[in-house]
């Protein structure tokens, strides 16, 4: 019904499938986005970005955090904090140059800021369900932290799909996630180190790494030190394969949840973030 003939994707039929079984429909859409039929693949990838973003937005509640006095660069607005800015002022004077606004510190009232780094394990089998869950998680993080989020994938090496502060759109990131192919060694410690490097670029008060993995490291590095060094680590593990994720969370002081299906990702993420 969803693809009644070669190169055709019936969006109304897909909507009916989503209403009946969201998990199965999402997996089907991801598989079509990887089809050999070029026209079907293009149509499925375009629809996948829209569906994933819409579903992630629906599952991302508006923050209700208490307003608080926050520290930020003076070029972003607020009242100048002279005490915090003295070092930059002195350095500029010693160098006989004007001080830049981006070197000064200001304060203003706003909601607590959060920076998020999504880390997707692409070392194993990246089937439709895992790709859909990863894409939904990346999209949900984009809604929660539009400016301060990054998305990484890893096996032996780390690939940056969106770096912190980038202008790359959520739709482009979703498309990049859906194009991932599973292979290689699971270098978990390396990936968590790369996530920490991304968080070092933000001034957000809350810094969170969201790891999608079974946490079964297959290189020689122990991931616990890297995990323990993060401010917050949240682990989303595939249901039925959570033993290593639970062990890493216990040893590193992280929080974890099992994903019952791809469509469950935004809800599971929200529960971990708001716990």
C-alpha positions, -999 to 999 in steps of 0.1 A, spaced: 0 0 0 28 25 9 46 18 -24 20 5 -48 43 6 -78 80 12 -87 92 47 -77 60 57 -59 54 65 -23 18 70 -11 20 94 18 -17 89 28 -11 52 30 20 58 51 0 80 75 -25 52 79 4 28 87 18 52 113 -15 54 130 -17 16 131 19 8 142 43 37 144 74 15 150 68 -7 120 60 23 98 91 41 108 113 10 101 96 6 67 102 43 58 139 40 68 143 8 47 127 26 17 151 55 22 179 30 15 161 13 -15 179 7 -48 150 23 -66 163 59 -70 130 76 -72 115 57 -42 147 64 -22 145 101 -28 108 103 -19 113 82 12 143 103 24 123 136 19 93 121 38 115 106 65 130 140 75 95 155 77 81 126 97 110 124 121 111 161 128 73 163 134 73 133 157 103 145 176 88 179 181 56 164 194 76 144 219 97 174 231 79 193 259 85 230 264 110 235 292 95 247 324 127 255 342 129 283 367 144 316 354 178 323 367 206 347 363 230 334 337 265 342 325 270 348 288 293 367 263 285 404 263 280 404 225 249 382 232 233 409 253 227 415 290 243 437 317 281 439 318 297 421 347 328 442 354 343 418 380 342 389 355 354 412 326 385 427 344 409 402 331 399 407 294 399 445 299 434 444 314 447 422 286 433 445 259 448 475 276 482 458 279 481 450 242 469 486 234 438 475 215 401 478 219 385 450 238 360 429 219 324 425 232 329 387 228 357 389 254 336 405 280 311 388 304 275 398 309 246 386 330 210 383 322 179 365 333 168 335 313 159 299 315 188 275 323 207 266 291 213 230 280 238 217 255 233 182 241 256 159 221 240 128 205 265 100 200 253 72 177 270 38 177 273 27 141 297 -1 147 271 -29 145 241 -36 124 224 -3 116 190 -17 108 159 3 102 148 4 139 182 16 152 185 42 124 150 55 131 157 57 168 189 76 162 173 100 138 144 107 162 168 113 191 189 137 170 158 156 160 144 157 196 177 172 207 175 198 180 142 209 193 154 211 229 187 228 222 185 245 188 218 263 190 237 241 214 236 205 201 260 183 182 255 148 166 283 123 162 285 87 149 312 63 157 327 29 151 365 28 152 366 65 143 342 94 151 323 112 123 308 146 131 274 149 115 267 183 132 292 201 153 283 224 182 272 258 170 268 247 134 240 261 112 234 227 96 196 221 96 179 193 116 165 179 83 200 176 69 212 159 101 183 134 100 192 126 64 228 120 74 218 97 102 196 77 79 226 73 55 248 56 82 260 21 76 271 -2 104 307 -16 105 339 -18 125 352 -17 160 332 -1 188 356 26 201 333 38 229 360 57 249 371 76 218 335 86 210 328 99 245 361 119 244 349 135 211 316 143 228 335 161 256 354 181 230 321 193 215 308 203 249 339 223 256 328 247 228 296 257 246 289 279 276 257 263 285 252 256 322 240 220 316 260 198 294 246 164 284 258 135 263 231 112 249 246 78 238 227 54 216 245 21 220 246 -13 236 278 -1 252 298 -32 242 332 -17 236 354 -39 214 386 -20 214 412 -21 242 402 12 260 380 12 291 351 36 285 344 42 322 370 70 327 357 89 297 321 84 308 328 94 343 344 126 332 312 139 316 289 162 334 259 141 325 256 109 304 223 94 293 223 60 276 196 47 253 201 10 247 181 -14 225 156 -34 245 168 -70 250 205 -59 249 210 -37 279 234 -55 302 265 -36 292 246 -3 291 234 -9 326 269 -18 338 284 13 322 257 35 337 263 21 372 300 24 371 301 59 356 271 74 375 250 78 343 213 72 337 200 47 311 168 35 295 158 7 272 142 16 239 111 -6 233 110 6 197 121 35 174 90 56 181 98 54 219 131 74 215 117 110 221 97 98 252 126 79 267 150 108 261 125 133 277 122 111 308 160 108 313 165 145 307 138 156 331 145 130 358 
